[in-house]
Amino acid sequence: MKKTFRSKVQTLLHGVDRKSRLSLIVHLVLASAIIINVVSVIFDSVDEFADRYFIAFAVIEGVCTLIFTIEYALRVWSAPDDPRFSGSWARLRYMLTPMALIDLIAILPIILWIFTSIDLRFVRIVRLLRLLKFTRYSTGLELMLLVFRQQAGIFGAASAALACMLVFSAGAIYLAEHQAQPDAFGNLIDALYWSVITLATVGYGDVVPITPFGKFLASIISLTGIGIVAVPAGILASAFNSELRRRETAYRHQATRQLLGKRLTDRVRNKLKSHQEDLGISDEQAQSIVEDIRDVHRTESDEILTCPHCHHPLQLELKDAETNPPA
């Protein structure tokens, strides 16, 4: 079935096809625009550079915004050809996805600045969110977002426990210290800020309890903070490891299917390379997996006697010869 122009655009923007020069050029331009734009925003925040290179920064912003606008329009237009959004309201469903919202945020700041009296400093900060678009081109960032989505429930539970601990510790330290230090612990908001800093184990040192009970509470809160902060870190590390193992297993299955009874030709290598890029497997991991599979196949083939002429296994003939010996 011949692809339509819209379908080709959707395929082109969906992911990097390293066998297509056009795909490589398009995604290289988009990734470069993101990096250049973010760097220009950072330097534009320096008054000296902003005054001296005002025109250059304006040109960069205009060109990048134009590129991002065209990209967003093409992604919305070609959304019905994406299997995930096919059917009625396909474009609207795509526009409500997280990545589509990031694309929209990437082009809104300059439009709001032109047509409204919005603060330019706010526009600068929002423009930095364009860096989130880079998740499309970074396997590591994509993996991180996937892990966060998979472990959303566990992170939610850990966050709820942390919130409860913050409130309880703020209330306790407020009761213990507000009379002795009314300036530092005069209200629960100040106590809550102190609790956040203490539980995060980064204590800034300018506000410390001075009462015996306050010091005891601070010690307990600090020790508890170590455990609370370590739990999400452990969950994240375990989730990353599980996802990497799942991807390695998936690549091993794909590689086994491709190498089963075949030589490692250029066609097979290209297919394996495509699977490797889709799963985010490094070259070293892929090479190790392929070598393991070939070693297993080589060992199995050595254990089977084959005919020197037709290369068919001789196990059946040997079994028949044992059961029906020649007269």
DODREN-611540 format. One record per residue (C-alpha): residue in three letters; chain; x, y, z. Coordinates in nm, 2 decimals, always signed. Layout:
% DODREN-611540
NUMI|aa|ch|px|py|pz
NUMI|ALA|A|X|Y|Z
...
//
This chain:
% DODREN-611540
NUMI|aa|ch|px|py|pz
NUMI|MET|A|+0.00|+0.00|+0.00
NUMI|LYS|A|+0.14|+0.34|-0.11
NUMI|LYS|A|+0.19|+0.59|+0.17
NUMI|THR|A|+0.03|+0.93|+0.15
NUMI|PHE|A|+0.22|+1.25|+0.20
NUMI|ARG|A|+0.07|+1.30|+0.54
NUMI|SER|A|+0.17|+0.95|+0.65
NUMI|LYS|A|+0.53|+1.01|+0.53
NUMI|VAL|A|+0.54|+1.33|+0.74
NUMI|GLN|A|+0.41|+1.14|+1.04
NUMI|THR|A|+0.67|+0.87|+1.00
NUMI|LEU|A|+0.95|+1.14|+0.94
NUMI|LEU|A|+0.86|+1.32|+1.26
NUMI|HIS|A|+0.79|+1.02|+1.48
NUMI|GLY|A|+1.15|+0.91|+1.52
NUMI|VAL|A|+1.50|+0.91|+1.37
NUMI|ASP|A|+1.55|+0.67|+1.08
NUMI|ARG|A|+1.93|+0.64|+1.05
NUMI|LYS|A|+1.89|+0.48|+0.71
NUMI|SER|A|+1.72|+0.80|+0.58
NUMI|ARG|A|+1.93|+1.10|+0.52
NUMI|LEU|A|+1.63|+1.33|+0.52
NUMI|SER|A|+1.52|+1.20|+0.86
NUMI|LEU|A|+1.87|+1.26|+1.00
NUMI|ILE|A|+1.88|+1.61|+0.87
NUMI|VAL|A|+1.53|+1.70|+1.00
NUMI|HIS|A|+1.60|+1.57|+1.35
NUMI|LEU|A|+1.95|+1.72|+1.35
NUMI|VAL|A|+1.80|+2.06|+1.27
NUMI|LEU|A|+1.53|+2.03|+1.54
NUMI|ALA|A|+1.78|+1.92|+1.80
NUMI|SER|A|+2.03|+2.20|+1.71
NUMI|ALA|A|+1.75|+2.46|+1.72
NUMI|ILE|A|+1.66|+2.35|+2.08
NUMI|ILE|A|+2.02|+2.37|+2.20
NUMI|ILE|A|+2.09|+2.70|+2.02
NUMI|ASN|A|+1.77|+2.86|+2.15
NUMI|VAL|A|+1.83|+2.75|+2.51
NUMI|VAL|A|+2.19|+2.88|+2.50
NUMI|SER|A|+2.08|+3.21|+2.36
NUMI|VAL|A|+1.81|+3.24|+2.64
NUMI|ILE|A|+2.08|+3.19|+2.90
NUMI|PHE|A|+2.31|+3.46|+2.75
NUMI|ASP|A|+2.02|+3.69|+2.68
NUMI|SER|A|+1.96|+3.71|+3.06
NUMI|VAL|A|+2.30|+3.89|+3.10
NUMI|ASP|A|+2.24|+4.26|+3.05
NUMI|GLU|A|+2.58|+4.32|+2.88
NUMI|PHE|A|+2.52|+4.05|+2.62
NUMI|ALA|A|+2.15|+4.14|+2.58
NUMI|ASP|A|+2.24|+4.50|+2.48
NUMI|ARG|A|+2.53|+4.41|+2.26
NUMI|TYR|A|+2.38|+4.11|+2.07
NUMI|PHE|A|+2.01|+4.22|+2.08
NUMI|ILE|A|+1.96|+4.17|+1.70
NUMI|ALA|A|+2.14|+3.83|+1.70
NUMI|PHE|A|+1.92|+3.70|+1.99
NUMI|ALA|A|+1.61|+3.83|+1.82
NUMI|VAL|A|+1.70|+3.65|+1.50
NUMI|ILE|A|+1.77|+3.33|+1.68
NUMI|GLU|A|+1.44|+3.35|+1.87
NUMI|GLY|A|+1.25|+3.43|+1.55
NUMI|VAL|A|+1.40|+3.14|+1.35
NUMI|CYS|A|+1.37|+2.89|+1.63
NUMI|THR|A|+1.01|+2.99|+1.70
NUMI|LEU|A|+0.93|+2.95|+1.33
NUMI|ILE|A|+1.09|+2.60|+1.32
NUMI|PHE|A|+0.91|+2.49|+1.63
NUMI|THR|A|+0.58|+2.63|+1.50
NUMI|ILE|A|+0.61|+2.44|+1.17
NUMI|GLU|A|+0.71|+2.12|+1.36
NUMI|TYR|A|+0.41|+2.15|+1.59
NUMI|ALA|A|+0.17|+2.22|+1.30
NUMI|LEU|A|+0.29|+1.92|+1.10
NUMI|ARG|A|+0.27|+1.69|+1.40
NUMI|VAL|A|-0.09|+1.80|+1.47
NUMI|TRP|A|-0.18|+1.77|+1.10
NUMI|SER|A|-0.03|+1.42|+1.06
NUMI|ALA|A|-0.16|+1.29|+1.40
NUMI|PRO|A|-0.45|+1.08|+1.23
NUMI|ASP|A|-0.19|+0.86|+1.06
NUMI|ASP|A|-0.04|+0.77|+1.40
NUMI|PRO|A|-0.18|+0.44|+1.51
NUMI|ARG|A|-0.20|+0.57|+1.87
NUMI|PHE|A|-0.44|+0.85|+1.77
NUMI|SER|A|-0.63|+0.71|+1.47
NUMI|GLY|A|-1.00|+0.77|+1.45
NUMI|SER|A|-1.22|+1.06|+1.54
NUMI|TRP|A|-1.07|+1.35|+1.74
NUMI|ALA|A|-0.72|+1.21|+1.67
NUMI|ARG|A|-0.57|+1.56|+1.65
NUMI|LEU|A|-0.73|+1.67|+1.97
NUMI|ARG|A|-0.61|+1.36|+2.15
NUMI|TYR|A|-0.26|+1.42|+2.03
NUMI|MET|A|-0.27|+1.79|+2.13
NUMI|LEU|A|-0.35|+1.68|+2.49
NUMI|THR|A|-0.05|+1.45|+2.52
NUMI|PRO|A|+0.25|+1.56|+2.74
NUMI|MET|A|+0.49|+1.60|+2.45
NUMI|ALA|A|+0.24|+1.80|+2.24
NUMI|LEU|A|+0.18|+2.03|+2.53
NUMI|ILE|A|+0.56|+2.08|+2.56
NUMI|ASP|A|+0.57|+2.17|+2.19
NUMI|LEU|A|+0.29|+2.42|+2.24
NUMI|ILE|A|+0.47|+2.58|+2.53
NUMI|ALA|A|+0.78|+2.61|+2.31
NUMI|ILE|A|+0.60|+2.85|+2.07
NUMI|LEU|A|+0.36|+3.03|+2.31
NUMI|PRO|A|+0.60|+3.26|+2.50
NUMI|ILE|A|+0.71|+3.48|+2.20
NUMI|ILE|A|+0.35|+3.50|+2.08
NUMI|LEU|A|+0.23|+3.61|+2.42
NUMI|TRP|A|+0.51|+3.86|+2.44
NUMI|ILE|A|+0.42|+4.01|+2.11
NUMI|PHE|A|+0.05|+4.04|+2.16
NUMI|THR|A|+0.04|+4.10|+2.54
NUMI|SER|A|+0.23|+4.30|+2.80
NUMI|ILE|A|+0.36|+3.99|+2.97
NUMI|ASP|A|+0.68|+4.03|+3.17
NUMI|LEU|A|+0.99|+3.96|+2.95
NUMI|ARG|A|+1.16|+3.78|+3.24
NUMI|PHE|A|+0.87|+3.53|+3.26
NUMI|VAL|A|+0.90|+3.47|+2.89
NUMI|ARG|A|+1.27|+3.40|+2.92
NUMI|ILE|A|+1.21|+3.14|+3.19
NUMI|VAL|A|+0.93|+2.97|+3.01
NUMI|ARG|A|+1.15|+2.95|+2.69
NUMI|LEU|A|+1.39|+2.74|+2.89
NUMI|LEU|A|+1.12|+2.47|+2.90
NUMI|ARG|A|+1.20|+2.41|+2.53
NUMI|LEU|A|+1.48|+2.19|+2.66
NUMI|LEU|A|+1.22|+1.93|+2.74
NUMI|LYS|A|+1.17|+1.89|+2.37
NUMI|PHE|A|+1.51|+1.73|+2.37
NUMI|THR|A|+1.36|+1.41|+2.54
NUMI|ARG|A|+1.26|+1.30|+2.19
NUMI|TYR|A|+1.63|+1.28|+2.09
NUMI|SER|A|+1.78|+1.14|+2.41
NUMI|THR|A|+1.73|+0.78|+2.49
NUMI|GLY|A|+1.84|+0.84|+2.85
NUMI|LEU|A|+1.58|+1.11|+2.91
NUMI|GLU|A|+1.31|+0.90|+2.74
NUMI|LEU|A|+1.40|+0.61|+2.97
NUMI|MET|A|+1.38|+0.83|+3.27
NUMI|LEU|A|+1.03|+0.96|+3.18
NUMI|LEU|A|+0.92|+0.60|+3.11
NUMI|VAL|A|+1.04|+0.48|+3.45
NUMI|PHE|A|+0.87|+0.77|+3.63
NUMI|ARG|A|+0.54|+0.69|+3.45
NUMI|GLN|A|+0.57|+0.32|+3.54
NUMI|GLN|A|+0.65|+0.39|+3.91
NUMI|ALA|A|+0.40|+0.68|+3.94
NUMI|GLY|A|+0.20|+0.50|+4.21
NUMI|ILE|A|+0.50|+0.42|+4.42
NUMI|PHE|A|+0.64|+0.77|+4.39
NUMI|GLY|A|+0.30|+0.90|+4.48
NUMI|ALA|A|+0.30|+0.70|+4.80
NUMI|ALA|A|+0.65|+0.81|+4.89
NUMI|SER|A|+0.56|+1.17|+4.82
NUMI|ALA|A|+0.25|+1.14|+5.05
NUMI|ALA|A|+0.47|+0.99|+5.33
NUMI|LEU|A|+0.72|+1.28|+5.28
NUMI|ALA|A|+0.44|+1.54|+5.29
NUMI|CYS|A|+0.30|+1.40|+5.62
NUMI|MET|A|+0.64|+1.39|+5.77
NUMI|LEU|A|+0.71|+1.75|+5.67
NUMI|VAL|A|+0.38|+1.87|+5.83
NUMI|PHE|A|+0.43|+1.67|+6.15
NUMI|SER|A|+0.79|+1.78|+6.19
NUMI|ALA|A|+0.70|+2.15|+6.13
NUMI|GLY|A|+0.43|+2.13|+6.39
NUMI|ALA|A|+0.66|+1.97|+6.64
NUMI|ILE|A|+0.95|+2.21|+6.59
NUMI|TYR|A|+0.71|+2.50|+6.60
NUMI|LEU|A|+0.58|+2.40|+6.94
NUMI|ALA|A|+0.93|+2.34|+7.07
NUMI|GLU|A|+1.10|+2.66|+6.94
NUMI|HIS|A|+0.84|+2.93|+6.87
NUMI|GLN|A|+0.87|+3.09|+7.22
NUMI|ALA|A|+1.25|+3.07|+7.23
NUMI|GLN|A|+1.30|+3.19|+6.87
NUMI|PRO|A|+0.99|+3.39|+6.76
NUMI|ASP|A|+1.18|+3.54|+6.46
NUMI|ALA|A|+1.29|+3.20|+6.32
NUMI|PHE|A|+0.99|+2.99|+6.42
NUMI|GLY|A|+0.72|+3.25|+6.45
NUMI|ASN|A|+0.47|+3.06|+6.24
NUMI|LEU|A|+0.41|+2.72|+6.08
NUMI|ILE|A|+0.53|+2.85|+5.73
NUMI|ASP|A|+0.87|+2.93|+5.87
NUMI|ALA|A|+0.88|+2.60|+6.06
NUMI|LEU|A|+0.77|+2.41|+5.74
NUMI|TYR|A|+1.06|+2.57|+5.54
NUMI|TRP|A|+1.30|+2.46|+5.81
NUMI|SER|A|+1.16|+2.11|+5.80
NUMI|VAL|A|+1.20|+2.09|+5.42
NUMI|ILE|A|+1.57|+2.19|+5.45
NUMI|THR|A|+1.63|+1.95|+5.74
NUMI|LEU|A|+1.46|+1.65|+5.59
NUMI|ALA|A|+1.65|+1.71|+5.26
NUMI|THR|A|+1.96|+1.69|+5.48
NUMI|VAL|A|+2.11|+2.01|+5.33
NUMI|GLY|A|+2.06|+2.22|+5.65
NUMI|TYR|A|+2.16|+2.58|+5.57
NUMI|GLY|A|+2.28|+2.64|+5.93
NUMI|ASP|A|+2.15|+2.99|+6.00
NUMI|VAL|A|+1.84|+2.86|+6.19
NUMI|VAL|A|+1.90|+2.59|+6.45
NUMI|PRO|A|+1.70|+2.47|+6.75
NUMI|ILE|A|+1.83|+2.60|+7.09
NUMI|THR|A|+1.59|+2.42|+7.33
NUMI|PRO|A|+1.68|+2.07|+7.45
NUMI|PHE|A|+1.35|+1.93|+7.31
NUMI|GLY|A|+1.40|+2.12|+6.99
NUMI|LYS|A|+1.75|+1.97|+6.95
NUMI|PHE|A|+1.61|+1.62|+7.01
NUMI|LEU|A|+1.34|+1.67|+6.75
NUMI|ALA|A|+1.59|+1.81|+6.50
NUMI|SER|A|+1.81|+1.50|+6.55
NUMI|ILE|A|+1.52|+1.27|+6.49
NUMI|ILE|A|+1.40|+1.47|+6.19
NUMI|SER|A|+1.75|+1.47|+6.03
NUMI|LEU|A|+1.79|+1.09|+6.07
NUMI|THR|A|+1.44|+1.03|+5.94
NUMI|GLY|A|+1.52|+1.26|+5.64
NUMI|ILE|A|+1.80|+1.03|+5.54
NUMI|GLY|A|+1.57|+0.73|+5.51
NUMI|ILE|A|+1.29|+0.92|+5.34
NUMI|VAL|A|+1.52|+1.06|+5.07
NUMI|ALA|A|+1.68|+0.72|+5.02
NUMI|VAL|A|+1.35|+0.54|+4.95
NUMI|PRO|A|+1.26|+0.72|+4.62
NUMI|ALA|A|+1.63|+0.69|+4.51
NUMI|GLY|A|+1.63|+0.32|+4.57
NUMI|ILE|A|+1.29|+0.28|+4.39
NUMI|LEU|A|+1.42|+0.48|+4.10
NUMI|ALA|A|+1.75|+0.28|+4.07
NUMI|SER|A|+1.56|-0.05|+4.09
NUMI|ALA|A|+1.31|+0.06|+3.83
NUMI|PHE|A|+1.59|+0.17|+3.60
NUMI|ASN|A|+1.76|-0.16|+3.64
NUMI|SER|A|+1.44|-0.36|+3.57
NUMI|GLU|A|+1.37|-0.16|+3.26
NUMI|LEU|A|+1.72|-0.20|+3.12
NUMI|ARG|A|+1.70|-0.57|+3.18
NUMI|ARG|A|+1.36|-0.59|+3.01
NUMI|ARG|A|+1.51|-0.41|+2.71
NUMI|GLU|A|+1.81|-0.63|+2.70
NUMI|THR|A|+1.58|-0.94|+2.71
NUMI|ALA|A|+1.37|-0.80|+2.43
NUMI|TYR|A|+1.68|-0.73|+2.22
NUMI|ARG|A|+1.81|-1.08|+2.29
NUMI|HIS|A|+1.48|-1.23|+2.16
NUMI|GLN|A|+1.49|-1.02|+1.85
NUMI|ALA|A|+1.85|-1.10|+1.79
NUMI|THR|A|+1.79|-1.47|+1.84
NUMI|ARG|A|+1.51|-1.46|+1.58
NUMI|GLN|A|+1.73|-1.27|+1.33
NUMI|LEU|A|+2.03|-1.50|+1.37
NUMI|LEU|A|+1.85|-1.83|+1.38
NUMI|GLY|A|+1.99|-2.03|+1.10
NUMI|LYS|A|+2.13|-1.72|+0.93
NUMI|ARG|A|+2.47|-1.56|+0.88
NUMI|LEU|A|+2.55|-1.22|+1.01
NUMI|THR|A|+2.50|-1.04|+0.68
NUMI|ASP|A|+2.46|-0.67|+0.63
NUMI|ARG|A|+2.08|-0.71|+0.61
NUMI|VAL|A|+2.07|-0.89|+0.95
NUMI|ARG|A|+2.31|-0.63|+1.09
NUMI|ASN|A|+2.08|-0.34|+0.98
NUMI|LYS|A|+1.78|-0.51|+1.13
NUMI|LEU|A|+1.96|-0.57|+1.46
NUMI|LYS|A|+2.08|-0.21|+1.46
NUMI|SER|A|+1.73|-0.09|+1.41
NUMI|HIS|A|+1.61|-0.30|+1.71
NUMI|GLN|A|+1.90|-0.17|+1.91
NUMI|GLU|A|+1.82|+0.19|+1.85
NUMI|ASP|A|+1.45|+0.14|+1.92
NUMI|LEU|A|+1.53|-0.02|+2.26
NUMI|GLY|A|+1.81|+0.22|+2.35
NUMI|ILE|A|+2.07|-0.06|+2.38
NUMI|SER|A|+2.43|+0.05|+2.37
NUMI|ASP|A|+2.67|-0.08|+2.11
NUMI|GLU|A|+2.87|-0.27|+2.38
NUMI|GLN|A|+2.56|-0.44|+2.52
NUMI|ALA|A|+2.43|-0.53|+2.17
NUMI|GLN|A|+2.77|-0.67|+2.07
NUMI|SER|A|+2.79|-0.88|+2.38
NUMI|ILE|A|+2.44|-1.02|+2.33
NUMI|VAL|A|+2.50|-1.11|+1.97
NUMI|GLU|A|+2.83|-1.28|+2.05
NUMI|ASP|A|+2.66|-1.48|+2.33
NUMI|ILE|A|+2.39|-1.60|+2.08
NUMI|ARG|A|+2.64|-1.69|+1.82
NUMI|ASP|A|+2.85|-1.89|+2.07
NUMI|VAL|A|+2.54|-2.08|+2.18
NUMI|HIS|A|+2.44|-2.16|+1.82
NUMI|ARG|A|+2.80|-2.26|+1.74
NUMI|THR|A|+2.81|-2.50|+2.04
NUMI|GLU|A|+2.47|-2.65|+1.95
NUMI|SER|A|+2.58|-2.70|+1.59
NUMI|ASP|A|+2.91|-2.87|+1.69
NUMI|GLU|A|+2.71|-3.13|+1.89
NUMI|ILE|A|+2.50|-3.23|+1.59
NUMI|LEU|A|+2.66|-3.45|+1.32
NUMI|THR|A|+2.59|-3.33|+0.97
NUMI|CYS|A|+2.63|-3.47|+0.63
NUMI|PRO|A|+2.95|-3.33|+0.46
NUMI|HIS|A|+2.76|-3.30|+0.12
NUMI|CYS|A|+2.41|-3.17|+0.21
NUMI|HIS|A|+2.48|-3.05|+0.57
NUMI|HIS|A|+2.16|-3.21|+0.70
NUMI|PRO|A|+2.18|-3.35|+1.06
NUMI|LEU|A|+2.27|-3.72|+1.08
NUMI|GLN|A|+2.10|-3.80|+1.41
NUMI|LEU|A|+1.80|-3.96|+1.24
NUMI|GLU|A|+2.02|-4.18|+1.02
NUMI|LEU|A|+2.24|-4.29|+1.31
NUMI|LYS|A|+1.93|-4.38|+1.51
NUMI|ASP|A|+1.79|-4.58|+1.23
NUMI|ALA|A|+2.12|-4.76|+1.18
NUMI|GLU|A|+2.12|-4.86|+1.55
NUMI|THR|A|+1.77|-4.99|+1.54
NUMI|ASN|A|+1.80|-5.16|+1.21
NUMI|PRO|A|+2.17|-5.27|+1.18
NUMI|PRO|A|+2.28|-5.39|+0.83
NUMI|ALA|A|+2.27|-5.77|+0.77
//
